[in-house]
Amino acid sequence: MKKSRYFAAILLISILIQLVMLIKPKQVYGFDSSLNLKLIEVMEKDTTGKGINDKIKILADEKGQGYLVDIVQKHGKSYRLKPSNKSYHYLAPYASFMRLNVVVADVNNDRIPEIITWGSLTHENDIHIFQWNGSDYKKKRN
């Protein structure tokens, strides 16, 4: 008698857990969390060296706790700056009191501006340098 009650209780609990998992909204993790992004700032700068301003969108994933940067060129194509560390999808950790800094400047005088991002809540290297290569924004070694 006691065994059947324990079995029924375990069965009921497992059914309830499965129902909760089915009903609970799916969370989006990592790099594809576009539904949870907060627009922090929009800048207009030439990022390709062609003399045409592109829109630089600084975004915060408050749920994933990280900053992202999207660049929308004049023709409408959008590019996301990606750090080289594949296990960490953000340019820097997010905090409402610490913003991500973005500077666009032709540092090496090759007529193609570099995009420099930094923002640090950790003691790790959160500085990233990107440059347009004609088809995408590639991270330069720093």
DOLOPA-584740 format. One record per residue: residue number from 0; residue in one letter; x, y, z of N, C-alpha, C in turn. Coordinates in steps of 0.05 Angstrom, whole numbers. Atoms other than C-alpha are relative to their C-alpha. Example, Ala and Ser with C-alpha at 12.3 -4.5 7.8 and 13.67 -1.06 7.14 Angstrom:
2
[0 'A' [18 -24 0] [246 -90 156] [18 24 0]]
[1 'S' [-16 -24 -1] [273 -21 143] [-15 22 14]]
This chain:
142
[0 'M' [16 -24 0] [0 0 0] [17 25 0]]
[1 'K' [-17 -23 -1] [55 49 19] [16 3 -26]]
[2 'K' [-15 -1 25] [95 31 -44] [-17 13 -22]]
[3 'S' [17 -11 22] [36 48 -89] [-4 30 4]]
[4 'R' [4 -28 -6] [27 115 -54] [26 16 -9]]
[5 'Y' [-25 -12 8] [101 132 -64] [2 1 -30]]
[6 'F' [-1 1 29] [98 110 -136] [-19 21 -12]]
[7 'A' [19 -19 10] [35 152 -148] [10 29 5]]
[8 'A' [-10 -27 -6] [67 213 -114] [23 7 -19]]
[9 'I' [-23 -4 18] [131 206 -156] [-11 5 -29]]
[10 'L' [11 -3 26] [90 198 -219] [-14 27 -3]]
[11 'L' [14 -26 1] [47 259 -203] [20 23 -1]]
[12 'I' [-20 -21 0] [109 301 -188] [14 2 -27]]
[13 'S' [-13 -1 26] [143 281 -253] [-18 11 -22]]
[14 'I' [19 -11 19] [80 297 -293] [-2 30 3]]
[15 'L' [2 -29 -5] [75 365 -260] [25 15 -10]]
[16 'I' [-25 -12 9] [148 380 -275] [0 2 -31]]
[17 'Q' [1 0 29] [139 361 -348] [-20 21 -10]]
[18 'L' [19 -20 8] [77 405 -353] [11 28 3]]
[19 'V' [-12 -26 -4] [113 464 -324] [21 6 -21]]
[20 'M' [-20 -3 21] [170 454 -373] [-12 6 -27]]
[21 'L' [14 -4 26] [122 452 -432] [-13 27 -1]]
[22 'I' [15 -25 -1] [82 513 -410] [19 24 2]]
[23 'K' [-18 -22 -5] [141 556 -389] [11 10 -26]]
[24 'P' [-10 -11 25] [163 604 -444] [30 -7 -4]]
[25 'K' [-27 7 7] [227 585 -479] [18 24 4]]
[26 'Q' [-20 -21 -3] [288 626 -459] [19 -1 -23]]
[27 'V' [-20 -1 22] [337 649 -512] [27 6 13]]
[28 'Y' [-27 -3 -12] [410 642 -493] [20 8 -21]]
[29 'G' [-23 -5 17] [475 666 -522] [-4 22 -20]]
[30 'F' [-2 -20 20] [483 704 -586] [-26 7 -13]]
[31 'D' [25 -5 13] [412 698 -612] [-22 11 18]]
[32 'S' [19 -11 -19] [379 735 -555] [-11 27 -9]]
[33 'S' [8 -26 11] [354 790 -601] [-27 10 12]]
[34 'L' [25 -9 -12] [286 792 -566] [4 15 26]]
[35 'N' [-5 -12 -26] [318 816 -501] [19 23 -1]]
[36 'L' [-20 -21 2] [361 872 -528] [-11 27 5]]
[37 'K' [7 -27 -7] [358 943 -502] [18 19 -16]]
[38 'L' [-16 -20 15] [381 1000 -548] [11 20 20]]
[39 'I' [-13 -19 -18] [432 1041 -509] [6 26 -14]]
[40 'E' [-8 -24 14] [458 1089 -561] [2 -6 -30]]
[41 'V' [-4 2 28] [460 1102 -636] [20 22 -8]]
[42 'M' [-20 -20 10] [521 1136 -668] [0 -2 -31]]
[43 'E' [-4 0 29] [533 1155 -741] [29 7 -6]]
[44 'K' [-28 -4 7] [604 1147 -765] [6 -16 -25]]
[45 'D' [-9 15 23] [640 1124 -828] [17 -23 11]]
[46 'T' [-15 23 -10] [664 1053 -812] [14 -15 -22]]
[47 'T' [-12 15 23] [685 1031 -882] [21 16 -15]]
[48 'G' [-19 -17 14] [728 1089 -906] [-10 11 -26]]
[49 'K' [12 -10 25] [680 1107 -962] [-12 28 2]]
[50 'G' [11 -26 -4] [658 1173 -932] [-30 1 5]]
[51 'I' [29 2 -5] [587 1149 -918] [-4 -9 29]]
[52 'N' [5 8 -28] [562 1147 -846] [-17 -24 2]]
[53 'D' [16 24 -6] [537 1081 -820] [-11 4 28]]
[54 'K' [12 -2 -27] [493 1072 -758] [13 -21 17]]
[55 'I' [-12 18 -19] [528 1041 -699] [-19 -2 24]]
[56 'K' [20 4 -22] [478 1012 -649] [14 -15 23]]
[57 'I' [-11 13 -24] [503 997 -579] [-25 -12 14]]
[58 'L' [22 14 -11] [457 944 -550] [8 -14 26]]
[59 'A' [-6 14 -25] [452 912 -481] [-20 -23 2]]
[60 'D' [16 23 -7] [427 842 -467] [-1 -1 30]]
[61 'E' [2 -2 -29] [403 854 -396] [-3 -27 13]]
[62 'K' [3 27 -11] [385 781 -387] [26 -15 -1]]
[63 'G' [-26 14 3] [451 754 -413] [23 16 11]]
[64 'Q' [-20 -17 -13] [488 812 -381] [24 6 -18]]
[65 'G' [-22 -7 17] [529 834 -441] [-7 21 -20]]
[66 'Y' [4 -20 21] [539 889 -493] [5 -12 -27]]
[67 'L' [-3 7 28] [532 879 -567] [1 25 -17]]
[68 'V' [0 -23 19] [545 926 -626] [-8 -10 -27]]
[69 'D' [9 5 28] [508 924 -692] [7 24 -16]]
[70 'I' [-6 -22 18] [530 966 -751] [-19 -4 -24]]
[71 'V' [19 1 23] [477 982 -804] [11 20 -20]]
[72 'Q' [-11 -17 22] [507 1007 -869] [-23 13 -15]]
[73 'K' [20 -16 14] [471 1056 -914] [-19 -16 -17]]
[74 'H' [17 17 17] [445 1001 -960] [-18 -18 16]]
[75 'G' [18 15 -17] [411 969 -900] [11 -26 11]]
[76 'K' [-12 25 -10] [456 909 -888] [11 5 28]]
[77 'S' [-8 -2 -28] [469 897 -814] [22 -20 6]]
[78 'Y' [-22 17 -8] [533 868 -784] [2 2 31]]
[79 'R' [-4 0 -29] [545 848 -712] [30 -5 6]]
[80 'L' [-28 3 -8] [615 857 -682] [2 -24 19]]
[81 'K' [-3 24 -15] [638 790 -655] [27 -2 13]]
[82 'P' [-26 4 -12] [693 780 -604] [11 -27 -8]]
[83 'S' [-13 25 9] [743 725 -619] [-5 -23 19]]
[84 'N' [5 21 -20] [727 687 -555] [-27 -12 -5]]
[85 'K' [26 12 8] [673 639 -578] [-17 -8 24]]
[86 'S' [16 8 -23] [652 620 -508] [-14 24 13]]
[87 'Y' [12 -24 -11] [634 692 -491] [-9 17 -24]]
[88 'H' [12 -12 23] [587 724 -541] [-2 31 1]]
[89 'Y' [4 -29 -4] [590 796 -515] [27 14 -2]]
[90 'L' [-24 -16 1] [640 852 -524] [10 8 28]]
[91 'A' [-7 -7 -28] [638 869 -450] [-24 -7 17]]
[92 'P' [23 5 -18] [596 853 -389] [-18 25 2]]
[93 'Y' [19 -21 -2] [533 895 -381] [-5 8 29]]
[94 'A' [9 -11 -25] [518 940 -322] [-12 27 -6]]
[95 'S' [14 -25 6] [470 998 -321] [17 25 6]]
[96 'F' [-17 -22 -8] [523 1042 -289] [26 2 -15]]
[97 'M' [-25 1 14] [580 1023 -336] [-7 -4 -30]]
[98 'R' [7 3 28] [570 1036 -410] [23 -11 -17]]
[99 'L' [-20 9 19] [606 1006 -469] [10 25 -15]]
[100 'N' [-12 -22 15] [654 1056 -501] [6 -9 -28]]
[101 'V' [-5 6 28] [659 1058 -577] [13 24 -13]]
[102 'V' [-14 -21 14] [710 1099 -616] [5 -9 -29]]
[103 'V' [-6 6 28] [716 1101 -692] [22 19 -9]]
[104 'A' [-22 -17 8] [783 1127 -716] [19 -16 -18]]
[105 'D' [-20 13 17] [835 1112 -770] [27 0 15]]
[106 'V' [-23 1 -17] [889 1092 -721] [26 -5 -15]]
[107 'N' [-25 8 14] [939 1061 -770] [3 15 -27]]
[108 'N' [-2 -17 25] [928 1113 -827] [-1 -15 -26]]
[109 'D' [4 15 25] [906 1063 -879] [-26 8 -15]]
[110 'R' [25 -12 11] [843 1104 -895] [-25 -18 5]]
[111 'I' [23 17 -8] [798 1049 -866] [-1 2 31]]
[112 'P' [1 -4 -29] [775 1067 -795] [-1 -26 16]]
[113 'E' [2 22 -19] [783 1020 -737] [-23 7 19]]
[114 'I' [21 -3 -19] [725 1009 -689] [11 -12 26]]
[115 'I' [-11 9 -25] [750 1004 -618] [-22 1 21]]
[116 'T' [21 2 -21] [704 980 -562] [14 -8 26]]
[117 'W' [-9 9 -26] [718 974 -488] [-20 8 22]]
[118 'G' [17 -4 -23] [681 970 -423] [7 -22 19]]
[119 'S' [-11 21 -18] [705 934 -362] [-13 0 27]]
[120 'L' [8 6 -27] [674 906 -300] [17 -22 12]]
[121 'T' [-18 22 -8] [726 851 -297] [29 9 -4]]
[122 'H' [-28 -6 4] [801 850 -298] [10 -13 -26]]
[123 'E' [-8 13 25] [801 815 -365] [1 21 -22]]
[124 'N' [-3 -18 23] [817 847 -432] [-27 3 -15]]
[125 'D' [26 -5 14] [751 877 -456] [4 20 -23]]
[126 'I' [-5 -18 23] [784 919 -511] [0 -17 -25]]
[127 'H' [1 13 25] [767 898 -581] [4 20 -22]]
[128 'I' [-5 -17 23] [790 928 -647] [-10 -15 -25]]
[129 'F' [12 12 25] [751 915 -712] [6 18 -23]]
[130 'Q' [-3 -16 24] [762 937 -783] [-15 -13 -23]]
[131 'W' [15 9 23] [721 932 -847] [20 -12 -20]]
[132 'N' [-18 12 19] [754 884 -897] [-12 -2 -28]]
[133 'G' [13 0 27] [707 896 -956] [-25 -17 0]]
[134 'S' [24 16 -1] [656 844 -936] [-11 -5 28]]
[135 'D' [8 4 -27] [653 841 -860] [18 16 19]]
[136 'Y' [-17 -12 -20] [680 872 -796] [15 -22 14]]
[137 'K' [-16 21 -12] [738 829 -773] [15 11 24]]
[138 'K' [-14 -8 -24] [770 832 -705] [30 -2 -6]]
[139 'K' [-29 -1 3] [843 853 -707] [12 -10 26]]
[140 'R' [-14 9 -24] [893 823 -659] [8 24 17]]
[141 'N' [-9 -21 -18] [906 865 -598] [17 -11 21]]
